[in-house]
Amino acid sequence: MIDFARPQQVNILGVAIDCVDFALTLDLIDTWIVQRRVAGRSCLPCRQICTVNPEFLVDAWRDPAFAATLARADLRVPDGAGVLWAARRMGRPLRERVTGSDGIEYICERAALRGWRVYFLGAAPGVAERAAAILAVRYPGLQVAGCYAGSPADAEWPEIRARLDAAAPDILFVAYGHPRQDFWIDRHRHELPAAVAIGVGGAFDFVAGVAPRAPVWMRKNNLEWLHRLVTQPWRWRRMLKLPIFVGLVLRAR
């Protein structure tokens, strides 16, 4: 096990974004899982990873409760071209977007090699199971600890907790969408049996083929937001946060 110090950070609109890429993120997860296995669940709470995009930052600017949730997270990775743009304007360029949609692939690949147990929580009924099955074929040796749709409602917690305790995963993917998944992990992290929990938004839908992901060329050119707007027009209200984000960043300089 390698002992990592806290990564350097860049402050964007009051939120400290960790200066990490996928490689360092995976190494941190590796370290946390080993630490948890050695120390035991009672000694170390579940680590929370938040994939921070411009929408997160606008919501944190508006909502002190969400800002506090992000502040308590163990890792806030840069998800979104807007976050990379803001960091460049501040003279602190970041290497790459660390997205939940790509992260689930990289984490499952590492999990298959390391013997980590992964749990898929959230999305519509049946989607988690389909995504897990596809990833298990894609990454031979992947140990799927379990799948369950459930919901972030408080009434669901006893059932979810019982399932997770029985499954004993190392990593918990939570696909309840922003910001519900981030609030949910923060609320329950001291009771979660996993070493690491990460909100992955629509990642299960992408893996399962329920929702189409942007072509690679659009992702490389930071146009994934445009693809989502075209294929999911109901997101237009959420997209209005993008110009608000740009204005806030420009005003902060």
DOLOFI-145532 format. One record per residue (C-alpha): x, y, z; residue number from 0. Coordinates in nm, 4 decimals, m for minus. Layout:
N
SITE          u          v          w     i
SITE          X          Y          Z   NUM
...
REM end
This chain:
253
SITE          u          v          w     i
SITE     0.0000     0.0000     0.0000     0
SITE     0.1242     0.3488    m0.0896     1
SITE     0.0496     0.6261     0.1550     2
SITE    m0.0834     0.9260    m0.0383     3
SITE    m0.0971     1.2787     0.0938     4
SITE    m0.4020     1.4909     0.0097     5
SITE    m0.3798     1.5980    m0.3566     6
SITE    m0.3260     1.9627    m0.4391     7
SITE    m0.6469     2.1560    m0.4882     8
SITE    m0.7831     2.4455    m0.6892     9
SITE    m1.0660     2.6547    m0.5423    10
SITE    m1.3465     2.7221    m0.7882    11
SITE    m1.6437     2.9248    m0.6613    12
SITE    m1.5646     2.8227    m0.3044    13
SITE    m1.5320     2.4495    m0.3758    14
SITE    m1.1898     2.2874    m0.3445    15
SITE    m1.1425     2.0637    m0.6494    16
SITE    m0.8736     1.7985    m0.6153    17
SITE    m0.6061     1.8104    m0.8853    18
SITE    m0.6283     1.4454    m0.9862    19
SITE    m0.6511     1.2401    m1.3010    20
SITE    m0.7915     0.8898    m1.3393    21
SITE    m0.4585     0.7258    m1.2557    22
SITE    m0.4223     0.9041    m0.9217    23
SITE    m0.7916     0.8568    m0.8416    24
SITE    m0.7576     0.4812    m0.8891    25
SITE    m0.4446     0.4726    m0.6729    26
SITE    m0.6261     0.6613    m0.3970    27
SITE    m0.9179     0.4172    m0.4122    28
SITE    m0.6690     0.1313    m0.3950    29
SITE    m0.5107     0.2810    m0.0832    30
SITE    m0.8442     0.3434     0.0883    31
SITE    m0.9642    m0.0111     0.0275    32
SITE    m0.6455    m0.1566     0.1737    33
SITE    m0.6677     0.0770     0.4726    34
SITE    m1.0284    m0.0212     0.5362    35
SITE    m0.9524    m0.3923     0.5115    36
SITE    m0.6615    m0.3569     0.7563    37
SITE    m0.8257    m0.1202     1.0057    38
SITE    m1.1811    m0.2547     0.9859    39
SITE    m1.5150    m0.0896     0.9201    40
SITE    m1.5554     0.0444     1.2734    41
SITE    m1.2282     0.2394     1.2523    42
SITE    m1.2660     0.4042     0.9118    43
SITE    m1.5896     0.5434     0.7641    44
SITE    m1.6732     0.5018     0.3984    45
SITE    m1.4860     0.7456     0.1751    46
SITE    m1.7004     0.9633    m0.0516    47
SITE    m1.6023     1.0708    m0.4031    48
SITE    m1.7968     1.3503    m0.5755    49
SITE    m1.7647     1.4090    m0.9499    50
SITE    m1.7891     1.7883    m0.9614    51
SITE    m1.9129     1.9584    m1.2768    52
SITE    m2.0337     2.3175    m1.3353    53
SITE    m2.3857     2.2232    m1.2248    54
SITE    m2.2468     2.1048    m0.8902    55
SITE    m2.0601     2.4325    m0.8464    56
SITE    m2.3634     2.6499    m0.9213    57
SITE    m2.5752     2.4416    m0.6834    58
SITE    m2.3081     2.4709    m0.4123    59
SITE    m2.2981     2.8480    m0.4663    60
SITE    m2.6756     2.8624    m0.4189    61
SITE    m2.7212     2.5963    m0.1476    62
SITE    m2.5044     2.5988     0.1685    63
SITE    m2.6186     2.2444     0.2539    64
SITE    m2.4862     2.1091    m0.0741    65
SITE    m2.1659     2.3111    m0.0373    66
SITE    m2.1179     2.1495     0.3047    67
SITE    m2.1751     1.8032     0.1558    68
SITE    m1.9037     1.8654    m0.1033    69
SITE    m1.6698     2.0017     0.1636    70
SITE    m1.7034     1.6812     0.3660    71
SITE    m1.6265     1.4559     0.0673    72
SITE    m1.2897     1.2818     0.0671    73
SITE    m1.2295     1.3515    m0.3005    74
SITE    m1.3849     1.6065    m0.5368    75
SITE    m1.2771     1.5164    m0.8877    76
SITE    m1.3050     1.7526    m1.1870    77
SITE    m1.5946     1.6364    m1.4050    78
SITE    m1.6868     1.8729    m1.6837    79
SITE    m1.5117     2.0826    m1.9465    80
SITE    m1.6253     2.3943    m1.7625    81
SITE    m1.4309     2.2934    m1.4525    82
SITE    m1.1137     2.2464    m1.6585    83
SITE    m1.1718     2.5838    m1.8260    84
SITE    m1.2160     2.7598    m1.4908    85
SITE    m0.8992     2.5983    m1.3545    86
SITE    m0.7007     2.7169    m1.6594    87
SITE    m0.8244     3.0723    m1.6079    88
SITE    m0.6910     3.0542    m1.2532    89
SITE    m0.3518     2.9383    m1.3739    90
SITE    m0.4040     2.5895    m1.2263    91
SITE    m0.4697     2.3671    m1.5284    92
SITE    m0.6058     2.0179    m1.4639    93
SITE    m0.4965     1.7160    m1.6683    94
SITE    m0.8312     1.5618    m1.7549    95
SITE    m1.1969     1.5221    m1.6700    96
SITE    m1.2580     1.2489    m1.4152    97
SITE    m1.6155     1.1513    m1.4920    98
SITE    m1.8460     0.9001    m1.3325    99
SITE    m1.9372     0.7645    m1.6764   100
SITE    m1.5751     0.6784    m1.7579   101
SITE    m1.4806     0.6176    m1.3961   102
SITE    m1.7125     0.3200    m1.3582   103
SITE    m1.5220     0.1497    m1.6423   104
SITE    m1.1761     0.2258    m1.5020   105
SITE    m1.2760     0.1291    m1.1488   106
SITE    m1.4286    m0.2006    m1.2600   107
SITE    m1.1177    m0.2779    m1.4627   108
SITE    m0.8983    m0.2179    m1.1561   109
SITE    m1.1458    m0.4044    m0.9345   110
SITE    m1.1203    m0.7136    m1.1537   111
SITE    m0.7423    m0.7072    m1.1131   112
SITE    m0.7421    m0.6358    m0.7381   113
SITE    m1.0330    m0.8523    m0.6313   114
SITE    m1.2492    m0.5622    m0.5146   115
SITE    m1.6183    m0.6334    m0.4637   116
SITE    m1.8462    m0.3776    m0.6313   117
SITE    m2.2134    m0.3004    m0.5695   118
SITE    m2.4507    m0.1271    m0.8121   119
SITE    m2.7185     0.0831    m0.6416   120
SITE    m2.9777     0.2962    m0.8176   121
SITE    m3.1172     0.3658    m1.1674   122
SITE    m3.4457     0.2176    m1.2900   123
SITE    m3.5367    m0.1408    m1.1949   124
SITE    m3.3248    m0.3900    m1.3858   125
SITE    m3.0747    m0.1364    m1.5188   126
SITE    m2.8141    m0.1946    m1.2459   127
SITE    m2.8286    m0.5695    m1.3086   128
SITE    m2.7855    m0.5218    m1.6821   129
SITE    m2.4940    m0.2814    m1.6376   130
SITE    m2.3249    m0.5142    m1.3882   131
SITE    m2.3615    m0.8123    m1.6224   132
SITE    m2.2073    m0.6197    m1.9128   133
SITE    m1.9154    m0.4978    m1.7012   134
SITE    m1.8569    m0.8490    m1.5641   135
SITE    m1.8145    m0.9748    m1.9213   136
SITE    m1.6022    m0.6753    m2.0190   137
SITE    m1.3710    m0.7197    m1.7197   138
SITE    m1.3309    m1.0918    m1.6448   139
SITE    m1.2900    m1.1607    m1.2750   140
SITE    m1.5026    m0.8648    m1.1652   141
SITE    m1.6760    m0.9549    m0.8394   142
SITE    m2.0282    m0.8090    m0.8417   143
SITE    m2.1380    m0.8032    m0.4781   144
SITE    m2.4949    m0.7106    m0.5660   145
SITE    m2.7409    m0.4858    m0.7479   146
SITE    m3.0503    m0.3013    m0.6286   147
SITE    m3.2508    m0.0098    m0.7624   148
SITE    m3.4045     0.1175    m0.4400   149
SITE    m3.4343     0.4916    m0.3902   150
SITE    m3.2728     0.7618    m0.1762   151
SITE    m3.5932     0.7976     0.0284   152
SITE    m3.5416     0.7566     0.4031   153
SITE    m3.8014     0.4789     0.4113   154
SITE    m3.5791     0.2696     0.1811   155
SITE    m3.2698     0.2918     0.4012   156
SITE    m3.3333    m0.0134     0.6253   157
SITE    m3.3755    m0.2402     0.3213   158
SITE    m3.0711    m0.0946     0.1446   159
SITE    m2.8605    m0.1177     0.4583   160
SITE    m2.9516    m0.4854     0.5077   161
SITE    m2.8626    m0.5642     0.1471   162
SITE    m2.5314    m0.3811     0.1647   163
SITE    m2.4353    m0.5362     0.4991   164
SITE    m2.5004    m0.8817     0.3549   165
SITE    m2.3059    m0.8058     0.0355   166
SITE    m2.0032    m0.6430     0.2062   167
SITE    m1.8787    m0.4520    m0.0994   168
SITE    m1.5506    m0.2631    m0.1243   169
SITE    m1.6917    m0.0092    m0.3690   170
SITE    m2.0447     0.1240    m0.3903   171
SITE    m2.1631     0.2896    m0.7126   172
SITE    m2.4686     0.5080    m0.6464   173
SITE    m2.6786     0.6131    m0.9465   174
SITE    m2.9509     0.8325    m0.7992   175
SITE    m2.8533     1.1419    m0.9938   176
SITE    m2.7169     1.4727    m0.8721   177
SITE    m2.7607     1.6003    m0.6029   178
SITE    m2.9637     1.3210    m0.4413   179
SITE    m2.6879     1.0619    m0.4657   180
SITE    m2.4334     1.2967    m0.3055   181
SITE    m2.6644     1.3916    m0.0191   182
SITE    m2.7523     1.0224     0.0299   183
SITE    m2.3911     0.9056     0.0525   184
SITE    m2.3029     1.1901     0.2887   185
SITE    m2.6008     1.1104     0.5116   186
SITE    m2.5235     0.7382     0.5406   187
SITE    m2.1477     0.7154     0.4931   188
SITE    m2.0745     0.6285     0.8567   189
SITE    m2.3062     0.3277     0.8261   190
SITE    m2.2050     0.2073     0.4801   191
SITE    m2.0028    m0.1163     0.4714   192
SITE    m1.8121    m0.0123     0.1579   193
SITE    m1.4657     0.1421     0.1710   194
SITE    m1.5536     0.3879    m0.1073   195
SITE    m1.8828     0.5255    m0.2411   196
SITE    m1.9097     0.7313    m0.5576   197
SITE    m2.2081     0.8945    m0.7222   198
SITE    m2.2112     0.8024    m1.0909   199
SITE    m2.5265     0.9712    m1.2190   200
SITE    m2.6426     0.8130    m1.5443   201
SITE    m2.3443     0.5769    m1.5798   202
SITE    m2.5576     0.2612    m1.5393   203
SITE    m2.7850     0.3806    m1.8198   204
SITE    m2.4862     0.4373    m2.0499   205
SITE    m2.3299     0.0986    m1.9783   206
SITE    m2.6625    m0.0829    m2.0138   207
SITE    m2.7450     0.0966    m2.3387   208
SITE    m3.0582     0.2545    m2.1932   209
SITE    m2.9278     0.6009    m2.2818   210
SITE    m2.6826     0.6731    m2.5651   211
SITE    m2.3548     0.8354    m2.4711   212
SITE    m2.1914     1.0989    m2.6870   213
SITE    m1.9550     0.9735    m2.9586   214
SITE    m1.5879     0.9699    m2.8643   215
SITE    m1.5097     1.2681    m3.0896   216
SITE    m1.7664     1.4819    m2.9054   217
SITE    m1.6253     1.3767    m2.5680   218
SITE    m1.2713     1.4605    m2.6789   219
SITE    m1.3878     1.8035    m2.7953   220
SITE    m1.5792     1.8721    m2.4719   221
SITE    m1.9175     1.8603    m2.6470   222
SITE    m2.0802     1.5864    m2.4404   223
SITE    m2.3133     1.8480    m2.2899   224
SITE    m2.4472     1.9264    m2.6393   225
SITE    m2.5137     1.5588    m2.7121   226
SITE    m2.7061     1.5258    m2.3859   227
SITE    m2.9117     1.8341    m2.4663   228
SITE    m3.0040     1.6973    m2.8108   229
SITE    m3.0823     1.3435    m2.6922   230
SITE    m3.2380     1.4497    m2.3600   231
SITE    m3.4106     1.7834    m2.4315   232
SITE    m3.5764     1.7792    m2.0889   233
SITE    m3.2320     1.8754    m1.9509   234
SITE    m3.2552     2.2283    m2.0944   235
SITE    m3.3438     2.3819    m1.7580   236
SITE    m3.0357     2.2236    m1.6033   237
SITE    m2.8244     2.3507    m1.8933   238
SITE    m2.9216     2.7070    m1.7997   239
SITE    m2.6752     2.6732    m1.5134   240
SITE    m2.3859     2.6724    m1.7609   241
SITE    m2.4036     3.0451    m1.8501   242
SITE    m2.4542     3.1204    m1.4801   243
SITE    m2.1358     2.9255    m1.4063   244
SITE    m1.9405     3.1123    m1.6742   245
SITE    m2.0593     3.4455    m1.5392   246
SITE    m1.9650     3.3545    m1.1826   247
SITE    m1.6164     3.2426    m1.2877   248
SITE    m1.5561     3.5571    m1.4935   249
SITE    m1.6754     3.7758    m1.2090   250
SITE    m1.4488     3.5944    m0.9631   251
SITE    m1.1342     3.6948    m1.1513   252
REM end
